[in-house]
Amino acid sequence: MTNSYDRVVDAHIPFLDLKKQYLHIKAEVLAKIEQVLDSTSYTGGTYVEEFENAFAQYCQVNYAVGVNNGTSALHLAMVALGIGPGDEVIVPANTFIASAWAVSYTGATPVFVDCHPGTWQIDAQKIEEKITSRTKAIIGVHLYGQPFDIDAVKQIAHTYNLFLVEDAAQAHGAEYRGKRVGSFGEMACFSFYPGKNLGTYGEGGAITTSQQAYADHLRRLRNNGATERYYHDELGFNMRMGSLEAAVLSIKLPYLDEWNSRRKQIAHMYQQGIVNQNIILQQQPDFAQSAYHLFVVTTPNRAHLMQYLNERQIFPGLHYPLPCHLQKAYAHLGYQAGDLPEAEYLSAHCLSLPMYAELTNMEVERVIEALNGYICPKS
């Protein structure tokens, strides 16, 4: 990537700046978009297949099935596994709500599990107590781009004869014990929302798998339940990926490892440079190589720290201010504050630092300097 990481720092440091990435690849993107427009092939077809094949190879699996967004990817994975009314699926409480929506859309019930206090991923030691005779699957989320403890969760899934689905919406290119995520469960689900490490201009998603039966079923489900036009074999959905979105992803995919490498450099600078004891960093297990979609910290007084940073023209993000089990949409499940204390603490104290590949070293150093100079008010 042509970028001087030591150029003069911008006065304003946003949480994310998509325009800088676009300007770097603008000529390639516009040429590819013009090619799609000239072809008048706007959904499915050659451009989607081109990306699917490339992404499957990248994820070290046999198949990738492109869909219209990451939520649809999770939904279709549940449908393809036969999840339905009366079933339960284990879901971490600390995740974006789409992980739970996918279960609810099928009529099944998400059963929320607390997160580990250090890694903030699903706590494998707390899964078994939530398993019942109705449990059919576990959705493990590689949250913030960091893989969860796949071996531990897979062992539980194997013991109880449960499906394992990876929610890799934030983890494009992340590695677990030297192997890219996306190939450890029956299926893995990705989002290509614009802000992702690999994002399109609009919406997009994909399901990866190495089982042909799943891939064939997913292709049918996304296409109104049809393998032949106007002949519908089952209840299906209109969830196809658009050609323009696929074309943009095909342009971006060859850059992904380079962009991820830069994210790791930025993360390393944060990890080595932040020494303020009021800023707690996420633990990084030896088995996980994060893609650093987000760089999340916790602090005793989040509102005060956000105001402090904003005054210095640094604008962090927030992921996520309310855990899934306490969302109003799931009030009917009966969860109460205090049921999953680690996820609840994290939601009240987390903050996402600026993180994108085009950040310069001077900008990162400015964030670090601000954080190290921060004085947390006494409670």
C-alpha positions in Angstrom: 0.0 0.0 0.0 1.4 3.4 -1.0 1.3 5.3 2.3 3.8 7.2 4.3 3.1 6.2 7.9 5.2 9.0 9.2 3.6 11.9 7.5 2.3 14.9 9.4 -0.5 14.1 11.8 -4.1 15.2 11.0 -5.6 17.6 13.5 -8.8 15.5 13.6 -8.4 11.7 14.3 -11.7 9.9 13.6 -12.5 6.4 14.7 -12.6 5.3 11.0 -11.7 7.0 7.7 -13.0 5.1 4.7 -12.1 7.8 2.2 -8.4 7.3 2.6 -8.6 3.7 1.6 -10.9 4.5 -1.3 -8.5 7.1 -2.7 -5.8 4.5 -2.8 -7.7 2.1 -5.0 -10.1 4.5 -6.7 -8.8 4.0 -10.3 -9.1 0.2 -10.0 -12.6 0.4 -8.4 -14.0 2.8 -11.0 -12.7 0.7 -13.9 -14.2 -2.5 -12.4 -17.5 -0.8 -11.7 -17.6 0.5 -15.3 -17.0 -3.1 -16.5 -19.9 -4.4 -14.5 -22.2 -1.6 -15.7 -21.2 -2.3 -19.3 -22.0 -6.0 -18.8 -25.5 -5.2 -17.4 -25.1 -8.2 -15.1 -26.1 -6.7 -11.8 -26.8 -9.6 -9.5 -25.3 -13.0 -9.1 -23.4 -14.4 -12.1 -19.8 -14.0 -13.1 -18.7 -11.3 -10.8 -20.1 -12.9 -7.7 -18.7 -16.3 -8.7 -15.3 -14.7 -9.2 -15.3 -13.3 -5.7 -16.7 -16.4 -4.2 -13.9 -18.5 -5.6 -11.2 -16.1 -4.5 -12.6 -15.7 -1.0 -13.0 -19.5 -0.6 -9.3 -19.9 -1.5 -8.3 -17.1 0.8 -10.2 -18.8 3.7 -8.7 -22.2 2.9 -12.1 -23.8 2.3 -13.9 -25.4 -0.7 -16.8 -23.0 -1.0 -17.9 -19.5 -0.3 -21.6 -18.4 -0.9 -22.1 -14.7 -1.3 -25.2 -13.1 0.1 -26.6 -9.6 0.6 -25.2 -9.0 4.1 -23.7 -10.6 7.2 -27.0 -11.0 9.0 -28.4 -12.9 6.1 -25.3 -15.1 6.2 -25.9 -16.1 9.8 -29.7 -16.5 9.1 -29.1 -18.9 6.2 -26.6 -20.9 8.1 -29.2 -21.5 10.8 -31.8 -22.5 8.2 -29.3 -24.8 6.4 -28.6 -26.6 9.7 -32.3 -27.2 10.3 -32.6 -24.9 13.3 -36.2 -24.0 14.0 -38.9 -23.5 16.6 -38.3 -25.3 19.9 -34.5 -25.4 19.4 -31.9 -23.4 21.3 -28.6 -22.0 20.1 -25.7 -20.9 22.4 -24.7 -17.3 21.6 -22.2 -15.0 23.4 -23.9 -12.1 25.2 -21.0 -9.9 24.1 -21.5 -9.5 20.4 -23.4 -7.5 17.8 -27.1 -8.3 17.9 -27.1 -10.0 14.5 -25.5 -13.1 16.1 -28.7 -13.5 18.0 -31.1 -12.3 15.3 -30.1 -15.2 13.1 -31.4 -17.7 15.8 -34.6 -15.8 16.4 -35.4 -15.5 12.7 -35.8 -19.3 12.6 -38.1 -19.4 15.6 -35.4 -20.8 17.8 -34.2 -19.3 21.0 -30.8 -17.7 21.6 -29.3 -18.8 25.0 -26.7 -16.2 26.1 -23.4 -17.0 27.6 -21.1 -14.6 29.5 -17.7 -13.6 28.1 -14.2 -14.3 29.5 -13.0 -11.4 31.7 -9.7 -11.0 30.0 -10.2 -11.9 26.3 -13.9 -10.7 26.2 -14.7 -13.7 24.0 -17.3 -16.4 24.8 -16.2 -18.1 28.0 -16.0 -21.8 27.1 -16.2 -22.8 30.7 -19.6 -21.3 31.0 -21.2 -23.0 28.0 -22.0 -26.5 29.3 -24.2 -25.1 32.1 -26.4 -23.6 29.4 -26.8 -26.7 27.3 -30.2 -28.5 27.4 -31.9 -31.2 25.5 -33.1 -28.5 23.1 -29.6 -27.1 22.3 -28.7 -27.7 18.6 -25.8 -25.4 17.9 -23.2 -22.9 19.2 -22.4 -19.7 17.5 -18.9 -18.6 18.4 -18.0 -15.0 17.6 -14.5 -13.9 16.6 -15.2 -10.6 18.2 -13.2 -7.5 17.4 -11.2 -9.7 14.9 -9.8 -11.9 17.6 -10.5 -15.7 17.4 -12.3 -17.3 20.3 -10.9 -20.5 21.9 -12.0 -22.7 19.0 -10.6 -26.0 20.3 -12.3 -25.6 23.7 -15.7 -24.8 22.1 -15.3 -27.5 19.4 -14.7 -30.1 22.1 -18.0 -29.1 23.8 -19.8 -29.2 20.5 -18.4 -32.6 19.8 -19.3 -33.9 23.3 -22.9 -32.8 23.0 -23.3 -33.4 19.2 -23.9 -29.8 18.5 -23.2 -27.8 15.3 -20.6 -25.1 15.5 -20.9 -21.9 13.4 -18.2 -19.2 13.3 -19.4 -15.7 13.3 -16.4 -14.2 11.5 -18.1 -10.9 10.6 -15.2 -9.0 12.1 -12.3 -11.4 11.5 -11.4 -11.5 7.8 -7.8 -12.9 7.8 -7.6 -13.6 11.5 -5.8 -16.9 12.4 -6.3 -19.5 15.0 -3.2 -21.6 15.7 -1.8 -20.5 12.3 -4.9 -21.3 10.3 -7.3 -18.7 9.0 -10.7 -18.6 10.6 -13.7 -19.6 8.5 -12.9 -23.3 8.3 -13.4 -24.6 11.8 -17.1 -25.1 12.1 -19.8 -26.5 9.9 -20.0 -23.0 8.4 -18.6 -19.6 9.0 -20.3 -16.3 8.3 -18.7 -13.1 7.2 -20.0 -9.5 6.8 -18.6 -7.1 4.1 -20.2 -4.0 5.6 -18.1 -0.9 4.5 -16.2 -0.5 7.8 -15.0 -4.1 7.9 -11.4 -5.1 7.2 -12.8 -6.3 3.9 -15.8 -4.2 3.1 -17.7 -3.3 0.0 -19.5 -0.1 -0.9 -23.0 -1.0 0.3 -23.8 -4.3 1.9 -22.5 -7.9 1.5 -21.9 -11.1 3.3 -20.8 -14.7 2.7 -20.9 -18.2 4.2 -17.8 -20.4 3.9 -17.8 -24.2 4.2 -16.0 -27.2 2.9 -19.1 -29.3 2.6 -20.7 -29.3 -0.8 -24.2 -30.2 0.5 -24.2 -27.1 2.7 -23.0 -24.9 -0.2 -25.6 -26.2 -2.6 -28.3 -25.7 0.0 -27.2 -22.2 0.8 -27.1 -21.2 -2.9 -30.7 -22.5 -3.2 -31.9 -20.7 0.0 -30.5 -17.3 -1.1 -32.2 -17.7 -4.5 -35.8 -18.1 -3.4 -35.4 -21.8 -2.8 -34.8 -22.4 -6.5 -32.2 -24.2 -8.5 -34.1 -23.6 -11.7 -35.8 -20.2 -12.3 -39.5 -20.1 -11.3 -39.3 -23.6 -9.8 -39.1 -23.4 -6.0 -38.1 -26.5 -4.1 -38.4 -25.1 -0.6 -39.2 -21.8 1.3 -36.3 -19.6 0.3 -35.1 -16.0 0.5 -34.1 -13.2 -1.8 -30.6 -12.8 -0.4 -28.3 -12.7 -3.4 -25.1 -10.7 -3.6 -25.0 -7.9 -6.1 -22.4 -7.8 -8.8 -21.2 -4.3 -8.0 -20.6 -5.3 -4.4 -18.7 -8.5 -5.5 -16.6 -6.5 -8.0 -15.5 -4.1 -5.3 -14.6 -7.0 -3.0 -12.6 -8.7 -5.7 -10.5 -5.5 -6.0 -10.0 -5.2 -2.3 -9.2 -8.9 -1.4 -5.6 -8.9 -2.7 -4.9 -5.9 -0.4 -6.4 -7.5 2.7 -3.3 -9.1 4.1 -1.4 -5.8 3.7 -4.1 -3.8 5.4 -4.3 -6.4 8.2 -0.5 -6.2 8.6 -0.8 -2.5 9.1 -3.6 -2.9 11.6 -1.3 -5.3 13.6 1.5 -2.7 13.6 -1.0 -0.1 14.9 -2.2 -2.5 17.6 1.4 -3.3 18.6 2.0 0.4 19.0 -1.0 0.7 21.3 -0.1 -2.4 23.2 3.5 -1.3 23.8 2.8 2.4 24.2 -0.3 2.6 26.5 0.9 2.5 30.1 -1.9 4.3 31.9 -3.3 1.9 34.5 -6.8 3.3 33.9 -6.8 1.9 30.4 -7.2 -1.9 30.3 -6.3 -3.7 27.1 -7.8 -6.9 25.7 -5.8 -10.1 26.5 -4.2 -11.7 23.5 -3.9 -15.5 23.8 -1.0 -17.3 22.1 -3.4 -19.3 19.9 -5.0 -16.1 18.4 -3.7 -13.8 15.7 -6.3 -11.0 15.6 -7.2 -9.1 12.5 -7.8 -6.1 14.7 -11.0 -5.0 13.2 -11.4 -3.1 16.5 -9.0 -2.2 19.2 -11.1 -2.1 22.4 -10.1 -1.0 25.8 -12.0 -0.6 29.1 -11.8 2.3 31.5 -13.5 3.1 34.9 -15.3 6.2 33.6 -16.0 5.9 29.9 -18.0 9.1 29.5 -15.2 11.2 31.1 -12.5 9.6 28.9 -14.6 10.1 25.7 -15.0 13.8 26.5 -11.3 14.1 27.3 -10.4 12.5 23.9 -13.0 14.5 22.0 -11.6 17.7 23.4 -8.3 16.7 21.8 -9.9 16.0 18.5 -9.7 12.2 18.9 -13.0 10.4 18.3 -13.2 6.8 19.5 -16.1 4.3 18.8 -18.3 2.3 21.1 -18.8 -1.5 20.7 -21.3 -2.2 22.3 -23.2 -0.1 24.9 -25.7 -2.8 25.9 -25.2 -6.6 25.8 -27.6 -8.8 23.9 -29.4 -10.4 26.9 -30.5 -6.9 28.2 -31.8 -5.6 24.9 -35.5 -4.7 24.9 -36.1 -7.0 22.0 -35.1 -10.0 24.2 -36.9 -8.9 27.4 -39.3 -11.8 26.9 -36.4 -14.2 27.7 -36.3 -13.0 31.3 -32.7 -12.0 31.7 -31.9 -9.5 34.4 -29.0 -7.2 35.1 -26.4 -9.1 37.0 -27.1 -12.4 35.1 -24.0 -12.1 32.9 -21.7 -9.7 34.8 -18.6 -9.8 32.6 -20.5 -8.8 29.5 -22.4 -6.2 31.5 -19.2 -4.7 32.9 -17.6 -4.6 29.4 -20.6 -2.9 27.8 -20.5 -0.2 30.5 -16.8 0.5 30.3 -15.6 -0.4 26.8 -14.2 2.1 24.2 -12.8 1.4 20.7 -9.7 3.4 19.8 -9.2 4.7 16.2 -8.2 1.7 14.1 -7.8 1.6 10.3 -4.8 0.8 8.1 -4.3 4.4 6.9 -3.6 5.8 10.4 -0.1 7.2 10.5 2.5 6.5 13.2 2.2 10.1 14.3 -1.5 9.8 14.7 -1.2 6.6 16.7 1.4 8.2 18.9 -0.9 11.2 19.5 -3.6 8.9 20.6 -1.2 7.0 22.9 0.1 10.3 24.3 -3.4 11.5 25.1 -4.3 8.2 26.8 -1.2 8.2 28.9 -1.9 11.8 30.0 -5.4 11.0 31.0 -6.3 11.3 34.7 -9.4 9.4 35.7 -11.6 11.2 38.3 -11.9 9.4 41.6 -15.3 7.9 42.1 
